[in-house]
């Protein structure tokens, strides 16, 4: 489907010879979170299963895009994401400046391809990218606003949507480490 980097447009000219050097297949919903994928039933959005059933729906072509290797790192770190509602790229960090991809429209060939990633998964990636990179000014630090004697971990884990709260906390921690997940 993708014959080059979906983001930069750089073509994989040697792909016809089986040489994909400099390009990597990127999961939109990270493979490392497959258990969360299964628990959240994210596979319901997939209508093209992988060629081998044992690989699981997370490995569908609809949960992947081809990226240049250096762009893949930025995608996995949520430094940019795809706005699938308007079909362009949103950059969140200065680390993307050298690539001139901010606001870059996606190739219409990719956008109109029936095998392309489903919008729900692109929206899933966009959401944590926003959360990881946007901070409210003047908000109290979560780490320092615990009442004395409280057990915030127990409250979070036993509360509603515990997994989502923990995931957001994890992503926020990544951002505090310089935005690299």
C-alpha positions as CSV (number, residue, x, y, z in Angstrom):
1,X,0.0,0.0,0.0
2,X,2.5,2.6,1.2
3,X,5.4,2.9,-1.3
4,X,7.2,5.5,0.8
5,X,7.0,7.6,3.9
6,X,3.3,8.6,4.5
7,X,4.5,11.8,6.3
8,X,7.3,13.2,4.2
9,X,6.4,11.7,0.8
10,X,9.9,10.3,0.4
11,X,9.6,7.2,-1.9
12,X,11.1,3.8,-1.1
13,X,12.8,3.6,-4.5
14,X,14.5,0.3,-3.9
15,X,11.4,-1.4,-2.5
16,X,10.8,-3.2,-5.8
17,X,14.1,-5.0,-5.1
18,X,13.0,-5.9,-1.5
19,X,15.2,-3.1,-0.1
20,X,13.3,-1.1,2.5
21,X,16.4,0.4,4.2
22,X,15.6,3.7,5.8
23,X,11.9,2.9,6.2
24,X,10.0,1.2,8.9
25,X,6.4,0.0,9.4
26,X,4.9,1.8,12.3
27,X,2.0,0.6,14.4
28,X,-0.5,3.4,15.1
29,X,-1.7,1.7,18.2
30,X,1.6,0.5,19.8
31,X,2.2,-3.2,19.7
32,X,3.6,-2.8,23.3
33,X,0.0,-2.1,24.4
34,X,-1.5,-5.2,22.8
35,X,-3.2,-6.3,26.1
36,X,-4.8,-2.8,26.3
37,X,-5.8,-3.2,22.6
38,X,-7.5,-6.5,23.4
39,X,-9.2,-5.3,26.6
40,X,-10.5,-2.2,25.0
41,X,-11.7,-4.1,21.9
42,X,-9.9,-1.8,19.6
43,X,-9.9,-4.5,17.0
44,X,-13.6,-3.8,16.4
45,X,-12.5,-1.0,14.0
46,X,-10.4,-3.3,11.8
47,X,-12.1,-4.8,8.8
48,X,-9.0,-6.1,7.1
49,X,-7.4,-8.8,9.2
50,X,-3.7,-9.6,9.0
51,X,-2.7,-12.3,6.5
52,X,-1.9,-14.6,9.4
53,X,-4.7,-14.9,11.9
54,X,-2.3,-15.8,14.7
55,X,-0.8,-12.3,14.4
56,X,-3.9,-10.6,15.9
57,X,-5.8,-7.7,14.6
58,X,-3.3,-5.2,16.1
59,X,-1.1,-6.3,13.2
60,X,-3.6,-5.4,10.5
61,X,-2.5,-3.1,7.7
62,X,-5.2,-0.7,9.0
63,X,-3.1,-0.2,12.2
64,X,0.1,0.7,10.4
65,X,1.8,3.2,8.2
66,X,5.2,3.2,6.4
67,X,7.5,5.9,7.8
68,X,11.1,7.0,7.2
69,X,13.1,5.6,10.1
70,X,13.8,9.0,11.6
71,X,10.1,10.0,11.3
72,X,9.0,6.7,13.0
73,X,10.9,7.7,16.2
74,X,9.0,11.0,16.3
75,X,5.7,9.3,15.6
76,X,6.2,6.8,18.4
77,X,7.2,9.7,20.8
78,X,4.0,11.5,20.0
79,X,6.0,14.5,18.7
80,X,3.5,14.8,15.8
81,X,0.3,13.1,14.8
82,X,-2.2,12.9,12.0
83,X,-5.4,14.9,12.0
84,X,-7.5,12.5,10.1
85,X,-10.5,14.8,10.0
86,X,-8.7,17.3,7.9
87,X,-5.9,15.0,6.5
88,X,-2.9,16.9,7.6
89,X,0.0,16.6,10.1
90,X,0.1,18.4,13.4
91,X,3.5,18.9,15.1
92,X,3.8,19.3,18.8
93,X,7.6,19.7,19.4
94,X,10.5,21.6,18.0
95,X,12.1,18.2,17.2
96,X,10.0,18.1,14.1
97,X,11.1,21.5,12.7
98,X,13.9,20.2,10.5
99,X,11.5,17.9,8.6
100,X,9.1,20.7,7.5
101,X,6.1,18.5,8.0
102,X,3.9,20.8,10.2
103,X,0.6,21.4,8.5
104,X,1.7,19.2,5.6
105,X,-1.3,17.6,3.8
106,X,-1.4,13.9,3.4
107,X,-1.2,12.5,-0.1
108,X,-4.7,12.1,-1.5
109,X,-3.6,8.7,-2.8
110,X,-3.1,7.6,0.8
111,X,-6.2,9.3,2.1
112,X,-8.5,7.7,-0.5
113,X,-6.9,4.2,-0.3
114,X,-9.5,1.7,1.1
115,X,-6.6,-0.2,2.8
116,X,-5.4,2.9,4.8
117,X,-5.6,3.1,8.6
118,X,-9.0,3.6,10.0
119,X,-9.8,7.0,11.3
120,X,-10.6,5.7,14.8
121,X,-7.0,4.6,15.2
122,X,-5.5,7.8,13.9
123,X,-7.7,9.7,16.3
124,X,-6.5,7.3,19.1
125,X,-2.9,8.3,18.3
126,X,-3.8,12.0,18.0
127,X,-5.4,12.1,21.5
128,X,-2.4,11.0,23.5
129,X,-0.1,13.2,21.3
130,X,-2.1,16.2,22.5
131,X,-2.2,15.0,26.1
132,X,1.6,14.3,26.2
133,X,2.5,17.7,24.7
134,X,0.0,20.2,26.1
135,X,0.2,21.5,29.6
136,X,-2.1,24.0,31.4
137,X,-0.4,27.1,32.7
138,X,-0.7,27.6,36.4
139,X,-2.1,24.2,37.2
140,X,-0.9,22.6,40.5
141,X,1.6,19.9,40.1
142,X,0.0,16.5,40.6
143,X,3.0,15.1,42.4
144,X,2.8,17.8,45.1
145,X,-0.9,18.2,45.8
146,X,-1.6,15.0,47.8
147,X,-3.3,15.6,51.1
148,X,-1.1,14.3,54.1
149,X,-1.7,10.6,54.8
150,X,-3.5,10.0,51.5
151,X,-2.9,7.0,49.3
152,X,-3.4,8.4,45.8
153,X,-2.4,5.2,44.0
154,X,-5.0,3.2,45.8
155,X,-7.6,5.9,45.0
156,X,-6.7,5.9,41.3
157,X,-6.5,2.1,40.9
158,X,-9.8,1.6,42.7
159,X,-11.6,4.5,40.9
160,X,-13.5,4.8,37.7
161,X,-11.4,4.5,34.5
162,X,-8.3,3.5,36.4
163,X,-6.5,2.3,33.3
164,X,-7.0,5.6,31.4
165,X,-5.9,7.7,34.4
166,X,-2.7,5.6,34.8
167,X,-2.0,5.8,31.1
168,X,-2.4,9.6,31.1
169,X,-0.1,9.8,34.1
170,X,2.5,7.6,32.3
171,X,2.3,9.8,29.1
172,X,2.6,13.0,31.3
173,X,5.7,11.5,32.9
174,X,7.2,10.9,29.5
175,X,6.7,14.5,28.6
176,X,8.4,15.6,31.8
177,X,11.5,13.6,30.6
178,X,11.8,15.7,27.4
179,X,8.9,14.4,25.3
180,X,10.6,11.2,24.4
181,X,8.6,8.0,25.1
